[in-house]
Amino acid sequence: MSEQAETSLGVADIQKILAALPHRYPFLMVDRIVGIEGDKRAIGIKNVSANEPHFQGHFPDNPVMPGVLILEGMAQTAGAICLFERAAGGKPSLVYFMTIDKAKFRRPVVPGDVLEYHMTQMTKRRNMWWFRGEAKVDGQLVAEAEVGAMIAQDGGK
């Protein structure tokens, strides 16, 4: 990758994510987004911590991050980059998770892991997007899925 291409990739810190998404702790599943290329691709980062509430009841003696929360993190990453891309339009929007297909879980995610959501746009039509996602820890695939989202104006219309 050229130096110019590297500098053109966007980054979103937690403040930018909080401004785009309505999710808040404990349901916000992405801490930072890096490598943003418009609404085409990005990598969401989640630092998995032992003090997260789901670990109290999800195999407490052997804490494992619930698969549905990994999928939610993928969807939040995809939704955030769609909203970042549309922010230039001026009107506030909401993103709604619509579909999930081909979900597979490969290995457990545990406290201390740094979870990466590698999201790549498959297609887009009007206010709807579909992404292919791979969740990785230390470069190893832990989950994968295809997710769909719809953007609506604030108020759900």
Sine and cosine of phi, psi and omega as CSV:
sin_phi,cos_phi,sin_psi,cos_psi,sin_omega,cos_omega
0.00,0.00,0.68,-0.73,-0.01,-1.00
-0.97,0.25,0.36,-0.93,0.02,-1.00
-0.87,0.49,-0.62,0.79,0.01,-1.00
-0.89,0.45,-0.66,0.75,0.01,-1.00
-0.91,0.42,-0.63,0.78,0.01,-1.00
-0.89,0.46,-0.64,0.77,-0.04,-1.00
-0.97,0.25,-0.28,0.96,-0.01,-1.00
-1.00,0.06,-0.15,0.99,0.01,-1.00
-0.97,0.23,0.68,-0.73,-0.05,-1.00
-1.00,0.01,0.33,-0.94,0.05,-1.00
-0.72,-0.69,0.64,-0.77,0.08,-1.00
-0.82,-0.57,0.86,-0.50,0.07,-1.00
-0.99,0.11,0.00,-1.00,-0.07,-1.00
-0.87,0.49,-0.56,0.83,0.00,-1.00
-0.91,0.42,-0.65,0.76,0.03,-1.00
-0.93,0.37,-0.61,0.79,0.03,-1.00
-0.90,0.43,-0.71,0.70,0.01,-1.00
-0.89,0.45,-0.54,0.84,0.04,-1.00
-0.95,0.33,-0.47,0.89,-0.06,-1.00
-1.00,-0.02,-0.66,0.75,-0.11,-0.99
-0.98,-0.21,0.53,-0.85,0.04,-1.00
-0.99,0.14,-0.18,0.98,-0.07,-1.00
-0.93,0.36,0.56,-0.83,0.05,-1.00
-0.67,-0.74,0.27,-0.96,0.04,-1.00
-0.83,0.56,0.70,-0.72,0.17,0.99
-1.00,-0.08,0.20,0.98,-0.09,-1.00
-0.98,-0.18,-0.03,1.00,0.09,-1.00
-0.98,0.19,0.87,-0.49,-0.13,-0.99
-0.95,-0.31,0.28,0.96,0.04,-1.00
-0.63,-0.78,0.75,-0.66,-0.04,-1.00
-0.99,-0.13,-0.48,0.88,-0.05,-1.00
-0.36,-0.93,0.47,-0.88,0.07,-1.00
-0.80,-0.60,0.77,-0.63,-0.03,-1.00
-0.82,-0.58,0.24,-0.97,0.06,-1.00
0.88,0.47,0.56,0.83,-0.05,-1.00
-0.96,0.29,0.82,-0.58,0.10,-0.99
-0.87,-0.49,0.99,0.14,-0.04,-1.00
0.83,0.56,-0.74,-0.67,0.09,-1.00
-0.97,-0.23,0.30,0.95,-0.06,-1.00
-1.00,0.07,-0.66,0.75,-0.02,-1.00
-0.26,-0.97,0.37,-0.93,0.05,-1.00
-0.16,-0.99,0.21,-0.98,0.07,-1.00
-0.83,-0.56,0.89,-0.46,0.09,-1.00
-1.00,0.01,0.59,-0.80,-0.02,-1.00
-0.89,-0.46,0.75,-0.66,0.08,-1.00
-0.78,-0.63,0.88,-0.48,0.09,-1.00
-1.00,0.04,0.93,-0.36,-0.09,-1.00
-0.99,0.14,0.85,-0.53,-0.09,-1.00
-0.89,-0.46,0.61,-0.79,-0.02,-1.00
-0.90,0.43,-0.34,0.94,-0.05,-1.00
-1.00,0.01,0.15,0.99,0.05,-1.00
-0.95,0.31,0.64,-0.77,-0.16,-0.99
-0.88,0.48,-0.50,0.86,-0.04,-1.00
-0.91,0.41,-0.39,0.92,0.01,-1.00
-0.95,0.30,-0.32,0.95,0.03,-1.00
-0.91,0.42,-0.53,0.85,-0.08,-1.00
-0.88,-0.48,-0.17,0.99,-0.03,-1.00
-0.98,-0.19,1.00,0.00,-0.06,-1.00
0.84,0.54,0.89,0.45,-0.11,-0.99
-0.83,0.56,-0.52,0.85,0.02,-1.00
-0.99,0.11,-0.18,0.98,0.02,-1.00
-0.53,-0.85,0.96,0.29,-0.17,-0.99
-0.87,0.49,0.79,-0.62,0.02,-1.00
-0.75,-0.66,0.74,-0.67,0.03,-1.00
-0.93,0.37,0.78,-0.63,0.02,-1.00
-0.87,0.50,0.69,-0.72,-0.01,-1.00
-0.84,0.54,-0.59,0.80,-0.01,-1.00
-0.89,0.45,-0.50,0.87,0.03,-1.00
-0.97,0.25,-0.51,0.86,0.12,-0.99
-0.90,0.43,-0.70,0.71,0.03,-1.00
-0.90,0.44,-0.62,0.78,0.04,-1.00
-0.89,0.46,-0.64,0.77,0.05,-1.00
-0.89,0.46,-0.62,0.78,0.08,-1.00
-0.88,0.47,-0.74,0.67,-0.03,-1.00
-0.90,0.44,-0.65,0.76,0.02,-1.00
-0.90,0.43,-0.64,0.77,0.04,-1.00
-0.89,0.46,-0.75,0.66,0.00,-1.00
-0.88,0.47,-0.71,0.70,0.00,-1.00
-0.89,0.46,-0.64,0.76,-0.01,-1.00
-0.89,0.46,-0.70,0.71,-0.04,-1.00
-0.94,0.34,-0.49,0.87,0.12,-0.99
-0.90,0.44,-0.69,0.72,0.00,-1.00
-0.93,0.37,-0.61,0.79,0.06,-1.00
-0.86,0.51,-0.68,0.73,-0.05,-1.00
-0.91,0.41,-0.59,0.81,-0.03,-1.00
-1.00,0.06,-0.17,0.98,-0.06,-1.00
-0.84,0.54,-0.46,0.89,0.00,-1.00
-0.90,0.44,-0.35,0.94,0.01,-1.00
-0.93,0.36,-0.33,0.95,0.09,-1.00
1.00,-0.08,-0.60,0.80,-0.03,-1.00
-0.99,0.10,0.70,-0.72,0.04,-1.00
-0.90,0.43,0.60,-0.80,0.00,-1.00
-0.76,-0.64,0.31,-0.95,0.12,-0.99
-0.85,-0.52,0.48,-0.88,0.05,-1.00
-0.90,-0.43,0.71,-0.70,0.01,-1.00
-0.88,-0.47,0.78,-0.62,0.07,-1.00
-0.94,0.34,0.84,-0.54,-0.08,-1.00
-0.94,-0.33,-0.71,0.70,-0.11,-0.99
-0.67,-0.74,0.41,-0.91,0.18,-0.98
-0.61,-0.79,0.77,-0.64,-0.02,-1.00
-0.69,-0.72,0.41,-0.91,0.13,-0.99
0.82,0.58,0.60,0.80,0.01,-1.00
-0.97,0.25,0.73,-0.68,0.05,-1.00
-0.62,-0.78,0.62,-0.78,0.03,-1.00
-0.91,-0.42,0.76,-0.65,-0.14,-0.99
-0.96,-0.27,-0.59,0.81,0.03,-1.00
-0.36,-0.93,0.38,-0.92,-0.02,-1.00
-0.92,0.39,0.51,-0.86,0.15,-0.99
-0.95,-0.32,0.77,-0.63,-0.12,-0.99
-0.80,-0.60,0.29,-0.96,0.05,-1.00
-0.80,0.60,0.65,-0.76,-0.05,-1.00
0.99,-0.15,-0.32,0.95,0.03,-1.00
-0.96,0.28,0.51,-0.86,0.19,-0.98
-0.96,-0.29,0.94,-0.35,-0.08,-1.00
-1.00,-0.04,0.78,-0.63,0.04,-1.00
-0.91,-0.41,0.78,-0.63,0.06,-1.00
-0.98,-0.22,0.97,-0.25,0.01,-1.00
-1.00,-0.02,0.97,-0.26,-0.10,-1.00
-0.93,-0.37,0.76,-0.65,0.00,-1.00
-0.76,-0.65,0.78,-0.63,0.00,-1.00
-0.91,0.40,0.75,-0.66,0.08,-1.00
-1.00,-0.05,-0.73,0.68,-0.01,-1.00
-0.35,-0.94,0.26,-0.97,0.00,-1.00
-0.54,-0.84,0.70,-0.71,0.09,-1.00
-0.66,-0.75,0.88,-0.48,-0.02,-1.00
0.76,0.65,-0.94,-0.34,-0.05,-1.00
-0.97,-0.25,0.37,0.93,-0.02,-1.00
-0.83,-0.56,0.66,-0.76,-0.01,-1.00
-0.78,-0.63,0.53,-0.85,0.14,-0.99
-0.79,-0.61,0.72,-0.70,-0.05,-1.00
-0.80,-0.60,0.52,-0.85,0.20,-0.98
-0.98,-0.19,0.74,-0.67,-0.03,-1.00
-0.80,-0.60,0.59,-0.81,0.14,-0.99
-0.78,-0.62,0.80,-0.60,0.09,-1.00
-0.99,-0.13,0.75,-0.67,-0.06,-1.00
-0.74,-0.68,0.51,-0.86,0.15,-0.99
-0.77,-0.64,0.82,-0.57,-0.03,-1.00
0.79,0.61,0.62,0.79,0.03,-1.00
0.98,0.19,-0.08,1.00,0.01,-1.00
-0.99,-0.10,0.71,-0.70,0.02,-1.00
-0.92,0.39,0.82,-0.58,0.04,-1.00
-0.93,-0.38,-0.43,0.90,0.03,-1.00
-0.32,-0.95,0.36,-0.93,0.06,-1.00
-0.48,-0.88,0.44,-0.90,0.01,-1.00
-0.15,-0.99,0.26,-0.97,0.19,-0.98
-0.93,-0.37,0.75,-0.66,-0.04,-1.00
-0.81,-0.59,0.50,-0.86,0.06,-1.00
-0.84,-0.54,0.56,-0.83,-0.01,-1.00
-0.64,-0.76,0.44,-0.90,0.06,-1.00
-0.82,-0.57,0.68,-0.74,0.06,-1.00
-0.99,-0.15,0.76,-0.65,0.04,-1.00
-0.79,-0.61,0.47,-0.88,0.09,-1.00
-0.90,0.44,0.46,-0.89,0.01,-1.00
-0.77,0.63,0.74,-0.68,-0.07,-1.00
0.97,-0.23,-0.09,1.00,0.11,-0.99
0.99,0.11,0.22,0.98,-0.02,-1.00
-0.94,-0.35,0.00,0.00,0.00,0.00
